[in-house]
Amino acid sequence: MLTCEVTDDASVTKLVDEVKTKAGRIDLLVNNAGAGLLGGAEEFSITAAKTLFDINVFGVLRVTNAVLPIMRRQGSGRIINMSSLLGLIPAPYSALYSSTKHAIEGYSESLDHELRAFGIRVVLIEPAHTRTAFGENQAKPDRPLDAYNQARTDMIEHMRKSIEAGDAPEVVAETVVKAATDASPKRRYAAGKMARKVSLLRRLVPEVPFDKSLRKQMGLPV
């Protein structure tokens, strides 16, 4: 077990060098580090947004860039990036977090096309709510506005209940293992029944009824 600060270039380089020295190769990278924000989009400063993107997006880029030269020399490797259903379906009061996951979705899909010639594949994991402490650890607005107080409070409660009723962490772990070991990996793996259901509905249900359903589930006026 080694530690790494994904927002620090030197820390990432040190970790990758140490793993390469001890193991001789790197076959799998799982970019799982992440942070969240919950609140109205305008309640967060640009500084808060940059901090989130530095972890959720640029952290992925740092570690991936450090590992890719090794995988290219090997002629093989797999990179698994932890996305979210919010990378497919943005949710209210999660605008910045959803933005980071949309960025990871686009980055991963483009990168997969670029790396296949080197025997490397890039895949995405899209979990729904999972029973972890993620909700409790989300950053609060650094410039809260009274206009959003009630809605933000309601959304925090909605997320708490959703996480309590969500998938066990093992569901996501098993999905990661499958994505890592499939001989012909899919580009995206929905983790859990809810994630698979919502992903399917998003593709099949027209925009207007889907929008109304989402707002109803979130307790927002339709």
SULNOR-V28794 format. One record per helix or strand of 3 or more residues. SS is the DSSP state (H for helix, E for strand). FROM is the first residue (numbers start at 0). LEN is the number of residues. If there is no record, write none. Layout:
ss=SS from=FROM len=LEN
ss=SS from=FROM len=LEN
This chain:
ss=H from=8 len=15
ss=E from=27 len=4
ss=H from=40 len=3
ss=H from=45 len=11
ss=H from=57 len=17
ss=E from=76 len=6
ss=H from=84 len=3
ss=H from=94 len=24
ss=E from=119 len=8
ss=H from=145 len=19
ss=H from=168 len=13
ss=E from=187 len=4
ss=H from=192 len=12
ss=H from=206 len=11
